[in-house]
Amino acid sequence: MDHTIPDIVIGRLPLYLRELSRMEGDPDRITTSSHELAERLGISSAQIRKDLSHFGEFGKQGTGYHVHYLIERLTEILHLTHEWPVALVGAGFLGHALASYRGFQRRGFAITRVFDNDSATVGKTIGELVVRGIEEMAADLRESGIRIAILAVPADAAQTMTDRLVEAGVRAILSYAPVSLTVPPGVQVSYSDPVVQLQQMTYYLAAGGE
Amino acid sequence: MDHTIPDIVIGRLPLYLRELSRMEGDPDRITTSSHELAERLGISSAQIRKDLSHFGEFGKQGTGYHVHYLIERLTEILHLTHEWPVALVGAGFLGHALASYRGFQRRGFAITRVFDNDSATVGKTIGELVVRGIEEMAADLRESGIRIAILAVPADAAQTMTDRLVEAGVRAILSYAPVSLTVPPGVQVSYSDPVVQLQQMTYYLAAGGE
């Protein structure tokens, strides 16, 4: 296997997996092509073929890709053959939305812990999970071996919580706090900030059309 | 001005703006440097200088960037000098979280409309907004001239809602639905899918550490 695959290629694999999984929902569907994937995803078919070729020969000239097989391979490549337990930090509106989100199911993840620092929230349930106090977090994460966390706390609390997560063994953080975080080498952070995404689009919106 | 600025450069400007705005919160702060921004953002200082140089001369050798001035210029460049009204489609858990999110304020956006297709939700209020029925959406968006929408609906409804938004004049959509959308040229879509972001990180997590 190629060990120098660009991050941007890895970044597209989940999109391929997501679209293939939708295709698999159709029981009559057996195969697809790079052209069909390209049209659905807005990525060129040449790019898709090149991305997948990093991992071996998946397609056959003339018959295309076998959907189920390609899903299985992408699932292996992305280390999704087992479900990853995820700790959610922050049980506000966003935390509730994330804890209630059914899209994690069958895609490799399950939120198994929710922590909050508000004593009025601790002890309450979100779905089937009881919200735990932040003071329990470090010991609990260490004991459970959880390596992935979602951060849904205000900007002011984000770095402190990140430090505590990293200290407790977390190695991948998806942060919804609108602030850049500092983490040591070996820890990954991915950000989700709706305002940053909107600002990336307004640049291209004609100023006259407000 | 350079009219062929790469998308990836534009994509970083909101991160600079966000960090500069945090710096400006400190009343003693007047200037910053590409090195300081680099350290806070995890982007190289050479990259930051190069990105900003597309738009003119902002820094001075030895004294760095004037924080307030750079904020003003980035605000102009990203077309954020006026607040953009935003329509939110979907008033479920996520819609509630977005409608309640205070991070839009003073960053260029205000959710001014919320639409939902659930008759049990229509007429209720989220914050100061009354949830309107989807059947009102097209006429309302046209009349108000809203060009930006946030989509917080299930995957199955996302393409239909997108078509209706585009038909009503929306030109930039931030979608939380876990599905690739098809839009005509001239319409921008940005996606937020926590599972895709998590899957982009599990590739790099040592398989032995689950």
Chai-1 contact restraints between the chains, C-beta under 6 A:
chainA,res_idxA,chainB,res_idxB,connection_type,confidence,min_distance_angstrom,max_distance_angstrom,comment,restraint_id
A,I10,B,Y203,contact,1.0,0.0,6.0,A-B,restraint_1
A,G11,B,Q200,contact,1.0,0.0,6.0,A-B,restraint_2
A,P14,B,V196,contact,1.0,0.0,6.0,A-B,restraint_3
A,P14,B,Q199,contact,1.0,0.0,6.0,A-B,restraint_4
A,P14,B,Q200,contact,1.0,0.0,6.0,A-B,restraint_5
A,R40,B,S180,contact,1.0,0.0,6.0,A-B,restraint_6
A,L41,B,S180,contact,1.0,0.0,6.0,A-B,restraint_7
A,L78,B,Q199,contact,1.0,0.0,6.0,A-B,restraint_8
A,L78,B,T202,contact,1.0,0.0,6.0,A-B,restraint_9
A,L78,B,Y203,contact,1.0,0.0,6.0,A-B,restraint_10
A,H79,B,T202,contact,1.0,0.0,6.0,A-B,restraint_11
A,H79,B,A207,contact,1.0,0.0,6.0,A-B,restraint_12
A,H82,B,E210,contact,1.0,0.0,6.0,A-B,restraint_13
A,F93,B,H96,contact,1.0,0.0,6.0,A-B,restraint_14
A,F93,B,A97,contact,1.0,0.0,6.0,A-B,restraint_15
A,F93,B,S100,contact,1.0,0.0,6.0,A-B,restraint_16
A,L94,B,A97,contact,1.0,0.0,6.0,A-B,restraint_17
A,H96,B,F93,contact,1.0,0.0,6.0,A-B,restraint_18
A,A97,B,F93,contact,1.0,0.0,6.0,A-B,restraint_19
A,A97,B,L94,contact,1.0,0.0,6.0,A-B,restraint_20
A,A97,B,A97,contact,1.0,0.0,6.0,A-B,restraint_21
A,S100,B,F93,contact,1.0,0.0,6.0,A-B,restraint_22
A,G103,B,P178,contact,1.0,0.0,6.0,A-B,restraint_23
A,G103,B,V195,contact,1.0,0.0,6.0,A-B,restraint_24
A,R107,B,V195,contact,1.0,0.0,6.0,A-B,restraint_25
A,F109,B,L198,contact,1.0,0.0,6.0,A-B,restraint_26
A,R147,B,G209,contact,1.0,0.0,6.0,A-B,restraint_27
A,A172,B,M201,contact,1.0,0.0,6.0,A-B,restraint_28
A,L174,B,P194,contact,1.0,0.0,6.0,A-B,restraint_29
A,L174,B,Q197,contact,1.0,0.0,6.0,A-B,restraint_30
A,L174,B,L198,contact,1.0,0.0,6.0,A-B,restraint_31
A,P178,B,G103,contact,1.0,0.0,6.0,A-B,restraint_32
A,S180,B,R40,contact,1.0,0.0,6.0,A-B,restraint_33
A,S180,B,L41,contact,1.0,0.0,6.0,A-B,restraint_34
A,Q188,B,M201,contact,1.0,0.0,6.0,A-B,restraint_35
A,S190,B,Q197,contact,1.0,0.0,6.0,A-B,restraint_36
A,S192,B,S192,contact,1.0,0.0,6.0,A-B,restraint_37
A,P194,B,L174,contact,1.0,0.0,6.0,A-B,restraint_38
A,V195,B,G103,contact,1.0,0.0,6.0,A-B,restraint_39
A,V195,B,R107,contact,1.0,0.0,6.0,A-B,restraint_40
A,V196,B,P14,contact,1.0,0.0,6.0,A-B,restraint_41
A,Q197,B,L174,contact,1.0,0.0,6.0,A-B,restraint_42
A,Q197,B,S190,contact,1.0,0.0,6.0,A-B,restraint_43
A,L198,B,F109,contact,1.0,0.0,6.0,A-B,restraint_44
A,L198,B,L174,contact,1.0,0.0,6.0,A-B,restraint_45
A,Q199,B,P14,contact,1.0,0.0,6.0,A-B,restraint_46
A,Q199,B,L78,contact,1.0,0.0,6.0,A-B,restraint_47
A,Q200,B,G11,contact,1.0,0.0,6.0,A-B,restraint_48
A,Q200,B,P14,contact,1.0,0.0,6.0,A-B,restraint_49
A,M201,B,A172,contact,1.0,0.0,6.0,A-B,restraint_50
A,M201,B,Q188,contact,1.0,0.0,6.0,A-B,restraint_51
A,T202,B,L78,contact,1.0,0.0,6.0,A-B,restraint_52
A,T202,B,H79,contact,1.0,0.0,6.0,A-B,restraint_53
A,Y203,B,I10,contact,1.0,0.0,6.0,A-B,restraint_54
A,Y203,B,L78,contact,1.0,0.0,6.0,A-B,restraint_55
A,A207,B,H79,contact,1.0,0.0,6.0,A-B,restraint_56
A,G209,B,R147,contact,1.0,0.0,6.0,A-B,restraint_57
A,E210,B,H82,contact,1.0,0.0,6.0,A-B,restraint_58
